[in-house]
Amino acid sequence: MNSNNLLDLLQTGLRVSLGATTSLVETLGDSQKREESLSQLRLEFSQRVTEWAEKGAITEQEARSFIEQMWRQQSTPGRSSATETPIDISVTPPTTAASPNAQLELEELTAQIAAIRTELEKLRNSDSDS
C-alpha cells in the first residue's frame, strides 16, 4: 500500500470522526435537528460520511489555526502572562446555535486551557531562573 494513500485514508478517517462528533454535539442540543439527522441517516449513510468528512476538514482547519495562534503568542519574546490578551478561539462563527449547556462547557474548557497555559509559563520561568 502506498504511504500517501495510507495517510489520506487516516486523514479522511480523522475528518469523518471530527465531523461526526461535531454533528453529534449540534444534534444533541436541538430535538428537531435530532429527528432530521435520524431520518437522514436512514436514507443515505455514504452521503453523511461525505458531509462528516467535510465538517471534519473545517474543524481540523479551525483547530490548526487555533494551535498556530497559540504557538505565535508563545514564541513572541518579552511578553509576560500579566499582559497577555485572551485567545480568540472563534475562528469562524458556528453554523447553528449551541445549547446554553454546550456554551458553558466551552467557556469552562477555555478557562482550563488558560490556566494550564499560565502554569506552563510559570514552570518555564522557574526553569530559566534555575
C-alpha positions, -999 to 999 in steps of 0.1 A, spaced: 0 0 0 13 34 -9 21 56 21 3 86 6 -28 65 3 -25 54 39 -20 90 51 -50 101 30 -71 73 45 -61 82 80 -67 119 74 -101 112 59 -109 89 89 -99 117 113 -120 142 94 -150 119 94 -146 114 132 -143 151 138 -173 159 116 -194 132 132 -186 144 166 -194 180 157 -227 169 142 -235 148 173 -229 178 196 -250 200 174 -278 174 172 -279 167 209 -287 204 216 -318 205 193 -346 179 192 -359 190 158 -324 186 143 -321 152 161 -352 139 142 -339 153 109 -305 137 115 -320 103 122 -341 104 91 -311 115 70 -290 86 85 -317 61 74 -317 75 38 -281 76 28 -251 67 51 -224 74 25 -238 109 19 -235 115 57 -199 102 57 -190 127 30 -207 155 49 -189 145 81 -156 144 63 -162 180 51 -172 191 86 -141 174 99 -119 192 74 -133 225 85 -129 216 122 -94 204 116 -85 237 99 -100 256 128 -80 235 153 -48 241 133 -54 278 132 -60 278 169 -28 259 177 -8 281 153 -22 312 170 -11 298 204 24 290 191 27 325 177 17 340 210 41 318 229 70 325 206 66 362 209 95 373 232 91 398 260 55 391 268 45 384 304 15 365 315 0 396 331 -1 415 298 -14 387 276 -47 391 260 -72 362 259 -71 339 229 -99 343 205 -109 308 196 -138 317 174 -121 314 140 -154 311 122 -189 317 135 -209 285 143 -234 273 117 -260 265 143 -268 279 177 -252 258 205 -272 249 236 -265 270 267 -250 240 283 -225 235 255 -216 272 256 -210 269 293 -188 238 288 -168 256 261 -162 286 284 -151 262 312 -127 244 288 -113 278 276 -107 288 312 -89 255 319 -67 259 288 -58 294 300 -49 281 335 -28 253 320 -10 278 298 -3 301 328 10 271 348 33 261 319 47 297 317 54 297 354 72 264 351 92 277 322 101 308 341 112 288 372 133 265 350 150 295 334 157 311 368 175 279 380 
